[in-house]
Amino acid sequence: MTRRKLVAGNWKMHGSLAQLAELDAIAAAARANPQVDVAICPPFTLIAAAAARGDLTIGAQDSHQNEKGAHTGCVSAPMLREAGAKLVIVGHSERRTDQRESDAEVYAKARAVIAAGMIAIVCVGETEGERDAGRAAEVVERQLQGSIPADGTATQLVVAYEPVWAIGTGRTPTVGDVAAMHASIRTKLGDMLDAEAEGVRILYGGSVKPSNAAELMAVNNVDGALVGGASLTAADFVPIIEAAARA
Ligand SMILES: O=C(CO)COP(=O)(O)O
């Protein structure tokens, strides 16, 4: 099956109204490469302004699992949808660490995002210690088992494999290690989702840059990228979009 590649930028806690000017060239690159899906996930405060431009798919970086309620400081999936978000990252390792999010919470958030009519990008990935101990595949399989809704909503599901030790470090796994992990994720998704697993895109994330994007995007079962630092400027992000388009 051919899966459309998705290149999504995660701005994390970066950006400003002024920085939305970067979206001019990013949206132009998205238009010039229609075979690739492109999205930017800015902080909550910028979602509405970014989406109002109308020229680029905009997402969010987290969602509460409930639709509404007494949860000071939180934002729900229907609120994100109303602001213009089309997809939501859930279970990023920074939230699993900083906010101590469990697989069960990530599962609930993914379900909320899907129920609100958006795409959930569910992040998984091992720490360096887990990889060194030979447990990377086992850890990722456990995260998938606990965080992925397996109830017939696979068309709104994307998985992002982000090895924690590769995020923001400039280090990446070997192409062989990425291929092995993405194949093992595909197999696990097959166990959980049956035939629908073939349509689920598996993104690679962690120090994706213009210089390594082409080789990463060419790996079997790599259906795009979740990009942090290199998504903050069009100068870095556009070549990654172009590499995905050529892969
Ligand atoms: O965490 C990431 C995307 O969600 C990856 O971040 P970097 O691309 O900055 O390594």
The ligand as an ORCA input file, in Angstrom:
! r2SCAN-3c Opt
* xyz 0 1
  O      10.691     15.927     19.473
  C      10.785     16.119     18.264
  C       9.575     16.349     17.441
  O       8.412     16.073     18.148
  C      12.092     16.135     17.582
  O      12.761     17.284     17.957
  P      14.109     17.693     17.179
  O      13.785     17.596     15.705
  O      14.401     19.080     17.629
  O      15.139     16.677     17.570
*
